[in-house]
Amino acid sequence: MKQLTISVPNMKSTHCQMRVNNAVQEIEGVQIENVEAGALTVSFDLESQRKEVVSAIEKTGYSVSEEKYSNHSVYNKGCCNNS
């Protein structure tokens, strides 16, 4: 399995983390390793699953980056926007 940490800058509160967690947990074959403020770590086998994870997060209204600790947000949606 491949492991990837995805930066989700606007995912700061527990509520935001649960929204993202619930969206990603629906993807078959993807295992959530860790959810914390600003980052999600997942394990998966197929490249298509990585794309599904990113898409699921974006559909919940959050911007993503595959660089952990990225402070840049492409768009300002989500309940934790401090802009």
Sequence and secondary structure as in RCSB ss.txt:
>XXXX:A:sequence
MKQLTISVPNMKSTHCQMRVNNAVQEIEGVQIENVEAGALTVSFDLESQRKEVVSAIEKTGYSVSEEKYSNHSVY
NKGCCNNS
>XXXX:A:secstr
 EEEEEE TT  SHHHHHHHHHHHHTSTT EEEEEETTEEEEEESSHHHHHHHHHHHHHTT   BSSTT    SS
  STT   
